[in-house]
């Protein structure tokens, strides 16, 4: 019997081999006679992101922004219902690192409960930008949520205009990005002018920094602060090249480069070579323009940050703000190794930088700005608890003006006209319509941050203490956020004077009421 079984098995194996050979021969014949079938996989790969987003992926699977996250941004931008029913579909108990916000039963305010309440609330920064260092044009930013650095050239002119008009409507700042200040930035929105390694917009004909051109430029536009870009989360320590065919007359005019010639961004600055000379340059720019001056950087080797705080403590020179960009930032196209593996993610990187400043006693002298997927309320709340004073939003703002996460930003074929210089594609983006959309989104994000602050018993998201957040570490355990990152008990909050002032400002602006009158036997 065993011999018969072995013979039968051998026969089946032989038949299987013959069938496999026959199948391969038939497939080869089909592919030879119908080459379109053989190449169909290339088409499927090309439209893979769209297929996954709309047909395949679950609500929390797609990256970098899930379907739920995109739906929230889109609905907020259109002033549609952005609520979610039937409870969360996130797997809270089995997701290590999941943040949970601890609400308080009693707080200092009695907010109204209507769904539309606080949609138009103003959320100014708890710190005066440039105030501690006495800058001539120090100011309190009117919004803790601002538009992050995205250059004209990376984005279309229509997209930049929509963002600038939206910033004006929402009363927030727009960062120009390192690509210079273009005509599309001049539609009413106030600006943070970013100075990159190529000094676009403030360079001479040889590519060297030109102080007179910088002063003339900032005097001609509503520039409120200068940001020196050291690195960004998408491609830290990596320069860039805009090919000559993409350097249009408009881009050339904004950047101060020849039209039609390759436009190179070096990986390092030429105006300074170490922390000491960086601070000299910061003080020069501040003295000559009167503007607050800060730096933007991703976080890697911590030596720089220790040197910076040491120099600030010993010499009295210093930056007015620090923008920390997380490694999950992504508006700049880069090699995969850079986008995936170079520079720390936001929370870890920011916590390390803040800790260095706090140990040096400098945290109250600097405004901390966070960037890297902080345009989502949960991420932003964690950032504020860690010590951020403001957050910058980039890709979320792109979603608000029409981006569909096609992930074609680097190909000049963005189907929605956001990240392209193709005039035909960009023509479909109406700046007047999309400016309202991005303003709606920004106002909704501020509203959500304000409402969460109320739930935590405070008047402003910058006052949310680090112990208001804990991080799940398993099904039955969690760790306080401050303990996760080694914070001391008084870290993460503005100074006592700044806290008192922002509470005073918010008390005059935040709506109150909605509670029933106290009963005769009420206590307290």
C-alpha positions in Angstrom: 0.0 0.0 0.0 2.8 2.4 0.9 4.5 1.7 -2.5 1.2 2.5 -4.3 0.9 5.7 -2.4 4.5 6.7 -3.3 3.8 5.9 -6.9 0.6 8.0 -6.9 2.5 10.9 -5.3 5.2 10.7 -7.9 2.6 10.7 -10.6 0.9 13.8 -9.2 4.2 15.6 -9.0 5.0 14.8 -12.6 1.5 16.1 -13.6 2.1 19.2 -11.6 5.4 19.9 -13.3 3.8 19.4 -16.7 0.9 21.7 -15.8 3.3 24.4 -14.5 5.4 24.2 -17.7 2.2 24.5 -19.8 1.0 27.5 -17.8 4.3 29.3 -18.2 4.2 28.6 -22.0 0.7 30.0 -22.3 1.6 33.0 -20.2 4.6 33.7 -22.4 2.4 33.4 -25.5 -0.1 35.9 -24.0 2.5 38.4 -23.0 4.1 38.1 -26.5 0.9 38.5 -28.4 -0.6 41.1 -26.0 2.2 43.3 -24.6 -0.2 45.7 -23.0 -1.1 42.9 -20.5 2.6 42.5 -19.6 3.0 46.2 -19.0 -0.3 46.6 -17.0 1.6 46.2 -13.8 3.5 49.4 -14.5 0.2 51.3 -14.7 -1.0 49.6 -11.5 2.2 50.7 -9.8 1.8 54.2 -11.0 -1.7 54.6 -9.6 -1.0 52.5 -6.6 -1.2 55.4 -4.0 -4.7 56.4 -5.4 -5.9 52.8 -5.5 -4.8 52.2 -1.9 -6.3 55.4 -0.6 -9.7 55.0 -2.1 -10.2 51.3 -2.6 -7.8 49.2 -0.5 -6.4 50.8 2.6 -8.3 51.0 5.9 -9.1 54.2 7.7 -5.8 54.1 9.6 -3.4 52.4 7.3 -2.4 54.8 4.6 0.7 56.9 5.1 1.9 59.5 5.7 -1.7 60.7 6.4 -4.4 58.2 7.0 -7.8 58.3 5.5 -9.3 59.5 8.8 -6.7 62.3 9.1 -7.3 63.5 5.5 -11.0 63.3 6.0 -10.8 65.5 9.0 -8.7 68.1 7.2 -10.9 68.1 4.1 -14.1 68.4 6.1 -12.6 71.2 8.3 -11.5 73.1 5.2 -15.0 72.9 3.7 -16.7 73.7 7.0 -18.5 70.3 6.8 -19.2 68.0 9.7 -15.8 66.8 10.8 -17.1 64.7 13.7 -16.6 60.9 13.8 -19.3 58.6 15.0 -19.4 55.2 16.7 -16.2 55.6 18.7 -12.6 55.3 17.7 -11.3 52.7 15.4 -7.8 53.1 16.6 -6.5 50.1 18.6 -5.6 52.0 21.7 -4.8 49.3 24.1 -2.4 47.5 21.8 -0.6 50.5 20.3 2.6 51.3 22.1 3.4 55.0 22.1 -0.2 56.1 21.8 -0.7 59.4 23.6 -3.7 59.9 25.9 -4.8 63.4 27.1 -6.0 63.6 30.7 -8.9 65.9 31.1 -9.8 67.6 34.3 -13.2 67.5 36.1 -12.9 71.1 37.2 -11.1 74.0 35.4 -10.7 77.7 35.7 -13.2 78.5 32.9 -16.8 77.6 32.2 -16.9 77.3 28.4 -20.1 77.1 26.3 -20.9 73.7 24.7 -22.4 74.5 21.3 -20.6 72.6 18.5 -19.7 75.9 16.7 -18.5 77.7 19.9 -14.9 79.1 19.8 -14.5 78.6 16.0 -13.4 82.2 15.7 -11.4 82.3 18.9 -8.0 84.0 18.8 -5.0 82.1 20.0 -2.0 84.4 20.3 1.4 83.1 21.3 2.0 83.0 25.0 5.5 84.6 24.3 6.5 87.8 22.6 8.7 87.0 19.7 12.0 88.9 20.1 10.8 90.5 23.4 13.4 88.9 25.8 16.3 90.2 23.6 14.7 93.6 23.0 14.4 93.5 19.2 13.1 96.7 17.8 10.2 95.0 16.0 9.4 92.4 18.6 5.8 91.3 18.5 3.3 88.7 19.9 2.2 86.4 17.0 -1.5 86.5 16.7 -1.8 82.7 16.1 -0.1 79.7 17.6 -0.8 77.9 14.3 1.1 79.2 11.3 1.9 78.0 7.8 5.3 76.3 7.5 8.1 76.9 5.0 7.1 75.9 1.5 8.9 77.6 -1.4 7.5 79.0 -4.6 9.1 76.6 -7.0 8.3 73.6 -4.9 4.7 74.8 -4.8 2.9 76.5 -7.7 2.3 80.2 -7.7 -1.4 79.6 -7.3 -0.8 77.4 -4.2 1.5 80.0 -2.6 -1.1 82.7 -3.3 -3.9 80.6 -1.8 -1.8 80.0 1.3 -0.9 83.7 1.6 -4.5 84.8 1.2 -5.6 82.2 3.7 -3.0 83.3 6.2 -4.4 86.9 5.9 -7.9 85.6 6.5 -6.9 83.4 9.5 -4.6 86.1 11.0 -1.5 83.8 11.0 2.0 83.9 9.6 3.3 82.3 6.4 6.9 81.2 6.1 8.3 81.9 2.6 10.5 78.9 2.5 14.1 79.3 1.2 13.0 80.0 -2.4 12.7 83.7 -1.9 9.8 86.2 -1.6 7.7 86.1 -4.8 4.8 88.1 -6.1 2.6 85.3 -4.9 3.5 86.0 -1.3 2.2 89.6 -1.6 -1.6 89.1 -1.0 -2.0 90.3 2.5 -0.6 87.5 4.7 2.2 88.4 7.1 5.5 86.6 6.5 8.5 84.9 8.1 11.3 85.2 5.6 13.5 82.2 5.5 17.2 82.5 4.5 18.6 79.3 3.2 22.1 78.3 2.1 21.7 79.8 -1.4 20.5 83.2 0.0 17.7 83.3 -2.6 16.2 86.8 -2.8 19.0 88.4 -0.8 22.1 87.4 -2.9 24.3 89.2 -5.3 25.0 88.1 -8.9 27.7 85.8 -7.6 25.5 84.0 -5.1 26.9 85.7 -2.0 24.7 87.1 0.7 23.8 90.8 0.2 22.7 92.6 3.4 21.4 95.7 1.4 19.2 93.5 -0.7 17.8 91.7 2.3 17.0 95.1 4.0 15.3 96.4 0.8 13.3 93.2 0.5 12.0 93.0 4.0 11.1 96.7 3.9 9.0 96.1 0.8 6.8 93.3 2.3 5.0 92.5 5.6 8.0 90.4 6.9 7.7 90.0 10.7 10.7 87.7 11.4 13.8 86.1 9.8 14.5 82.4 9.9 17.9 81.0 9.1 17.4 77.5 7.8 20.2 75.1 8.9 18.4 71.9 7.9 14.9 70.5 7.5 13.3 67.2 8.4 12.8 65.9 4.9 16.5 66.2 3.9 18.8 67.3 6.7 22.3 68.1 5.6 21.4 67.7 1.9 21.5 70.5 -0.7 19.3 70.6 -3.7 19.1 71.4 -7.4 16.2 72.9 -9.4 16.9 72.0 -13.0 17.3 74.8 -15.5 14.2 74.0 -17.5 12.1 74.6 -14.3 13.7 77.9 -13.5 11.0 80.2 -15.0 11.2 83.9 -15.2 9.1 84.2 -12.1 11.2 81.8 -10.1 14.4 83.5 -11.3 13.1 86.9 -10.2 12.1 85.6 -6.7 15.4 83.9 -6.2 17.8 86.3 -7.9 19.2 83.7 -10.2 19.5 83.5 -14.1 16.4 82.1 -15.9 16.8 78.7 -17.4 20.0 77.8 -15.5 20.3 75.1 -12.9 19.6 76.6 -9.5 21.8 75.0 -6.8 21.2 75.1 -3.0 24.4 74.1 -1.1 24.3 71.8 1.9 26.0 74.4 4.2 26.0 78.2 4.7 28.9 80.3 3.6 28.2 83.3 6.0 29.2 81.3 9.1 31.1 78.1 9.8 30.5 77.4 13.5 28.1 78.3 16.4 30.1 81.4 17.3 30.0 82.9 13.8 26.3 81.9 13.5 25.4 84.0 16.5 27.4 86.9 15.2 25.4 86.7 12.0 22.1 86.5 13.9 22.9 89.6 15.9 24.0 91.4 12.7 20.6 90.6 11.0 18.6 91.6 14.0 20.5 94.9 14.4 20.3 95.9 10.7 16.6 94.9 10.2 15.1 95.2 13.7 13.4 91.9 13.2 13.4 88.9 15.5 15.8 86.2 14.1 15.6 82.5 14.6 16.9 79.2 13.3 15.2 76.2 11.8 16.8 72.7 12.2 16.2 69.1 12.2 17.8 67.3 15.2 20.7 64.9 14.9 24.0 65.3 16.8 23.4 67.2 20.0 26.8 68.9 20.1 25.5 72.0 18.2 22.7 72.6 20.7 25.0 72.4 23.7 27.4 74.8 22.0 24.5 77.1 21.1 23.2 77.3 24.7 26.7 77.7 26.1 27.4 80.6 23.8 24.1 82.2 24.6 24.7 81.9 28.3 28.2 83.2 28.3 28.1 85.9 25.6 24.6 87.4 25.8 24.1 86.8 22.0 21.2 84.6 21.0 18.4 83.5 18.8 14.9 84.7 19.3 13.2 81.5 18.2 14.0 77.9 17.4 12.0 75.9 14.9 12.5 72.2 15.4 11.6 70.1 12.4 10.9 66.4 12.9 12.3 63.7 10.6 8.7 63.0 9.6 8.5 66.3 7.8 8.1 65.8 4.1 7.4 68.8 1.8 10.9 68.6 0.4 11.7 65.7 -2.0 14.8 63.7 -1.0 16.5 60.4 -1.4 14.6 57.6 0.4 17.4 57.1 3.0 17.0 60.8 4.0 13.2 60.7 4.3 13.2 57.5 6.2 16.3 57.4 8.4 18.1 60.8 8.8 17.2 63.0 11.7 15.1 62.3 14.8 11.3 62.3 14.7 9.7 65.4 16.2 8.8 64.4 19.7 12.2 62.9 20.5 14.2 65.6 18.7 12.2 68.5 20.3 12.3 67.0 23.8 16.1 66.8 23.6 16.5 70.3 22.3 14.1 71.8 24.9 15.9 69.9 27.7 19.2 71.5 26.7 17.8 75.0 26.8 15.9 74.3 30.1 19.0 72.9 31.8 20.8 76.1 30.7 17.9 78.2 32.1 17.2 79.7 28.6 13.8 78.3 27.9 12.0 81.5 28.7 14.2 83.6 26.4 13.3 81.6 23.3 10.1 81.0 21.4 9.9 77.3 20.5 8.2 76.4 17.2 7.5 72.8 16.2 7.0 71.3 12.8 6.4 67.7 11.5 2.8 66.5 11.2 1.7 68.9 13.9 -1.3 70.1 11.8 -3.3 67.3 13.5 -4.8 68.2 16.9 -3.5 65.2 18.8 0.1 65.7 17.6 -0.1 69.4 18.3 -1.3 69.0 21.9 1.6 66.7 22.6 3.9 69.3 21.1 2.5 72.1 23.3 2.7 69.9 26.4 6.4 69.3 25.6 7.1 73.1 25.5 6.2 74.3 22.0 4.8 77.9 21.9 3.7 77.6 18.3 3.3 75.0 15.6 3.8 75.2 11.8 1.7 73.2 9.4 2.8 72.3 5.9 1.3 69.1 4.3 -1.9 69.6 6.2 -2.2 73.1 4.6 -1.5 71.5 1.2 -4.4 69.0 1.9 -6.7 71.9 2.7 -6.1 73.6 -0.7 -6.6 70.4 -2.6 -3.7 68.0 -2.3 -4.8 64.3 -2.5 -1.6 62.7 -1.3 -0.8 61.5 -4.8 2.9 61.6 -3.7 4.0 63.1 -7.0 5.4 66.4 -5.6 8.9 65.7 -7.1 7.7 64.8 -10.6 6.1 68.1 -11.6 2.9 66.2 -12.4 0.8 67.0 -9.2 -2.7 66.3 -10.4 -4.2 69.1 -8.2 -1.9 71.9 -9.2 -0.4 72.3 -5.7 3.2 71.1 -6.1 3.9 71.7 -9.8 5.1 74.4 -12.1 3.0 73.0 -15.0 0.8 75.9 -15.9 -2.0 73.7 -17.2 -2.2 71.7 -14.0 -1.8 74.8 -11.7 -4.6 76.5 -13.6 -7.1 74.3 -11.9 -6.3 75.7 -8.4 -8.4 78.8 -7.7 -6.5 80.9 -5.1 -9.7 82.7 -4.0 -11.6 79.5 -3.3 -8.7 77.7 -1.7 -7.6 80.6 0.5 -11.0 80.3 2.3 -10.5 76.5 2.6 -7.1 76.8 4.2 -8.4 79.6 6.5 -11.2 77.4 7.6 -8.8 74.5 8.3 -6.5 76.8 10.4 -9.4 78.2 12.4 -10.8 74.7 13.0 -7.4 73.5 14.2 -7.1 76.4 16.6 -10.6 75.8 17.8 -9.8 72.1 18.6 -6.6 73.1 20.4 -8.6 75.6 22.4 -11.3 73.1 23.3 -8.8 70.5 24.4 -7.0 73.1 26.6 -10.4 73.8 28.2 -10.8 70.1 28.8 -7.4 70.1 30.5 -8.6 73.0 32.7 -6.5 75.8 31.2 -7.2 78.8 29.0 -4.6 78.2 26.3 -2.9 75.2 24.7 0.5 76.7 25.7 -0.5 76.2 29.3 -1.2 72.5 29.0 1.3 70.9 31.4 3.4 67.9 30.5 1.7 65.7 33.1 -1.6 66.2 31.2 -0.4 63.6 28.6 0.6 60.0 29.2 1.8 57.5 26.7 0.4 54.0 26.5 3.2 51.3 26.7 1.0 48.2 26.5 -2.5 47.0 27.3 -2.3 47.6 31.0 0.4 50.3 31.4 1.2 53.8 30.6 4.0 56.4 31.3 3.6 60.1 31.9 4.9 62.1 29.0 7.4 64.0 31.1 8.8 60.8 32.4 9.1 59.4 28.9 11.4 62.3 27.9 13.1 63.0 31.3 11.4 66.3 32.0 11.6 68.1 35.3 8.3 69.1 36.9 8.4 72.8 35.9 9.5 72.2 32.2 7.2 72.7 29.2 5.4 75.9 30.4 6.1 79.6 29.7 7.4 81.8 32.5 5.1 82.9 35.3 4.9 86.4 33.8 4.0 85.0 30.3 1.4 82.7 31.8 -0.2 85.5 33.7 -0.3 87.7 30.6 -1.8 85.1 28.2 -4.4 84.2 30.8 -5.4 87.9 31.0 -5.6 88.1 27.2 -7.6 84.9 26.9 -10.0 85.9 29.7 -11.1 88.9 27.6 -11.6 86.9 24.5 -12.7 83.4 25.4 -16.5 82.9 25.5 -18.0 82.0 28.8 -21.4 80.6 29.9 -23.7 77.8 29.1 -24.2 76.6 32.7 -27.5 76.5 34.6 -27.9 78.9 37.5 -26.6 77.6 40.8 -29.3 75.9 43.1 -30.0 77.4 46.5 -28.1 74.7 48.3 -25.0 74.7 46.0 -21.7 74.4 47.7 -18.7 76.7 46.9 
